[in-house]
Amino acid sequence: MARQIIFDPSVTNELKENRLQLALADANLNTTRENVIYVVTKAYYNALLAQAELDFALSDTVRAYEQFRTVLQRFIEKQITAVEKKQAELSLADSRFNAFKMQSRLKTAMSSLKFASGLPDEM
């Protein structure tokens, strides 16, 4: 009877099991890597979108402010009614509120990006 280790069936079975575990670990590593890349990429593009939305909201606020100044001047000159002035005030308030919401959204998106990237939130 052969007593060498290469002929021991338990060693052969253990080797096969170790190879299968290695293949499973490699598959898990690849899946995790792909998931991390996806999550970070998604967070990055969400941050870019939030920045673009904020830029648009801020430009809309500037436009609403300029329009309000024009309306206010025309109101002072009695060319328009108080209702039209109030509409311009509301439009400006809506624009400011929208810009505030977009700033909050950008802050959240940046926090998500930092978290997904493994960076501290204080950066």
C-alpha positions in Angstrom: 0.0 0.0 0.0 1.3 3.4 -1.0 1.8 5.7 2.0 3.1 8.8 0.2 1.0 12.0 0.6 0.4 12.4 -3.1 -1.7 9.2 -3.1 -3.8 10.1 -0.1 -7.3 10.8 -1.3 -8.1 13.2 1.5 -5.2 15.5 0.4 -6.5 15.4 -3.2 -10.0 16.2 -2.0 -8.8 19.0 0.2 -6.8 20.4 -2.7 -9.9 20.4 -5.0 -11.9 22.1 -2.2 -9.3 24.8 -1.8 -9.3 25.5 -5.5 -13.0 25.8 -5.5 -12.9 28.2 -2.5 -10.2 30.2 -4.3 -12.4 30.5 -7.4 -15.3 31.6 -5.2 -13.2 34.2 -3.4 -12.0 35.5 -6.8 -15.6 35.7 -8.0 -16.6 37.6 -4.8 -13.7 40.0 -5.2 -14.7 40.8 -8.8 -18.3 41.3 -7.8 -17.4 43.5 -4.9 -15.0 45.5 -7.1 -17.6 46.0 -9.8 -20.2 47.1 -7.2 -17.9 49.6 -5.6 -17.1 51.1 -9.0 -20.8 51.3 -9.8 -21.7 52.9 -6.5 -18.9 55.5 -6.7 -19.6 56.3 -10.3 -23.3 56.7 -9.6 -22.6 59.0 -6.7 -20.1 61.1 -8.8 -22.7 61.6 -11.6 -25.4 62.5 -9.0 -23.0 65.1 -7.6 -22.4 66.5 -11.1 -26.1 66.6 -11.7 -26.8 68.3 -8.4 -24.1 71.0 -9.2 -25.7 71.6 -12.6 -29.1 72.0 -11.0 -27.7 74.4 -8.5 -26.1 76.4 -11.2 -29.3 76.6 -13.1 -31.3 77.5 -9.9 -28.8 80.3 -9.1 -29.0 81.8 -12.6 -32.8 81.6 -12.3 -32.6 83.5 -9.0 -30.5 86.2 -10.6 -33.0 86.5 -13.4 -35.9 86.7 -11.0 -34.1 89.3 -8.9 -33.4 91.5 -12.0 -37.0 91.0 -13.1 -38.2 92.0 -9.6 -36.0 95.2 -9.7 -37.6 96.1 -13.0 -41.1 95.4 -11.7 -40.4 97.4 -8.5 -39.2 100.4 -10.5 -42.3 100.2 -12.7 -44.5 99.9 -9.6 -42.9 103.0 -8.1 -43.5 104.8 -11.3 -47.2 103.6 -11.1 -46.9 101.7 -14.4 -48.1 98.4 -13.0 -50.4 97.2 -10.2 -49.6 95.9 -6.8 -50.7 92.5 -7.9 -48.0 92.4 -10.6 -45.5 93.5 -8.0 -46.6 90.7 -5.7 -46.3 88.2 -8.5 -42.7 89.2 -9.0 -42.0 89.0 -5.3 -43.4 85.5 -5.2 -41.4 84.5 -8.3 -38.2 85.7 -6.6 -39.1 83.9 -3.4 -39.8 80.7 -5.3 -36.4 81.0 -7.1 -34.6 81.6 -3.8 -36.3 78.6 -2.2 -35.5 76.4 -5.2 -31.8 77.5 -5.0 -31.8 76.6 -1.3 -33.2 73.1 -2.1 -30.5 72.6 -4.8 -27.8 73.6 -2.3 -29.1 71.1 0.1 -29.3 68.4 -2.6 -25.7 69.1 -3.7 -24.5 68.8 -0.1 -26.3 65.5 0.2 -24.9 64.3 -3.1 -21.3 65.3 -2.0 -21.7 63.5 1.3 -22.9 60.4 -0.6 -19.9 60.6 -2.9 -17.5 60.9 0.0 -19.1 58.0 1.7 -19.1 55.8 -1.4 -15.4 56.7 -2.0 -14.5 56.0 1.6 -13.5 59.6 2.4 -14.4 61.3 5.7 -17.4 63.6 5.4 -15.5 66.6 6.8 -13.4 67.1 3.7 
